[in-house]
Amino acid sequence: MINVELKLDLSRSKAYFDEARNYSPQGAPDAKGWKQDLFYIERAKGNRLWDLDGNEYIDYNAGAGPIILGHSYDELDEAVIQTIRNVGVQVAHPHTIEVDLTKKLREIIPCAEQTAFCNAGTDTLQYAVRMARTYTGRSKVVKFEGGYHGWSDGLAISTNPDLSTAGPSSRPNAVADTAGVLPAILENTIVLPYNDLDTASERLEREKNNIACVIVEPIIQGHAILPKPGFLEGLQDLCNSCDIPLVLDEIITGFRHDLGGLQSKWGIKADMAVYGKSMANGYVISAVTGKEKYISTLSPDGPAFFSGTYNGNPVSSAASLKTIEILGRDGFYERLYKLGDLLRGGINQAIRRLGINAVCYGYGSTWGIFFDSTPPSNYRDVVFQNEAGGAEKGAAYARYMLNHGIFIQPSRPARAFLYAAHSEDDIQHTIDAATAFFADHASALK
Ligand SMILES: Cc1ncc(COP(=O)(O)O)c(C=O)c1O
């Protein structure tokens, strides 16, 4: 049992929370559900957050992933302000900025023959499924246990299933993440273990005539699970041979790891792919892209109804174009990857030196600490490790870092994000704080 006492004064946030929860269930309409050390943000700029009590934090939550440049990035905000002044905020009518953005996406994303814009990631995935069902005439959707594809009834399935209901690891049950999901949806969802090509092969071959699409995150970021070498390529080949569209969920990985997403960086050939988050550094936009034969099923020409009041609005489109311009500048991603290596390398050095049973891992600008010596390769590994004390150690680590002015989401200590506004000094401070945590609690962490 690791006991880390909170040393910060969060009293104003606490009082605010006590009042705010009278008005919305979680004390904030957008609360992300973390209970430990909740604070209200007063301001975000660069890589810093300031809370109601005046505490300052180095931020590694990145607004749940979208922030890739930094908070309130002046050059981007200026482009948005010009668009507001010269074009307008919302027209719900064709305009040239959204078309310019579709052209740009075709240039940089391998499968983006055509694109449709939405607002949230959840929207895009629902459309991807609708198009896949329309095109193939089949009903079942394949997803991987632990993967997150938004909150819709159709896809909020087996993201965090309790193992008492999740079934055998090689043939997981489809378990609803939420109340209110109709049994018919579960019956039409096939859940597979991530990183297990043999099981995927057996199931896809057997059920291919009923499967509308396979959806996969190239990295299961919510649980920080990386693909084994060959897994995504094998899945792509399998989908090809079974004639099932492969939908790559790049809501987090897109624009974070490469302009064209991991699809481009790792050479994965998707039939459709969805993007959001870092696509506009926090401005609200998402995109479903893919081969023309799928995207053209959307209305008005196709039978798959497509709508959304704010889809492709001028502000979001301009924000995305400007973000992409900045991300495309020389050395942008090289620096981000270097920062990631520096951070993971520094923390792993401390782990080895102090003999701690943990590993800092991730890819590119994502990083996190897993309190076991081997990173997870599927959802069950994450659960076993959490149950063996990892969840408690992770929460203690997040609080310790908070005491040192570093914000890592307490419920997701393995899912942290770097972005361009972080400096090498911030990284050194973070390595030093993590090292102090390991040293102070070494006996409980070995
Ligand atoms: C991989 C992935 N897909 C889809 C979504 C849903 O996106 P949104 O929250 O914008 O609806 C998320 C959100 O975190 C995500 O991480």
The ligand as an ORCA input file, in Angstrom:
! r2SCAN-3c Opt
* xyz 0 1
  C      -9.252      5.930    -30.388
  C     -10.459      6.791    -30.159
  N     -11.507      6.688    -30.987
  C     -12.616      7.439    -30.810
  C     -12.705      8.334    -29.782
  C     -13.961      9.150    -29.598
  O     -13.695     10.478    -29.897
  P     -14.602     11.637    -29.277
  O     -14.389     11.645    -27.801
  O     -14.082     12.876    -29.948
  O     -16.009     11.336    -29.656
  C     -11.637      8.472    -28.883
  C     -11.712      9.416    -27.746
  O     -10.890      9.442    -26.863
  C     -10.493      7.672    -29.069
  O      -9.450      7.746    -28.237
*
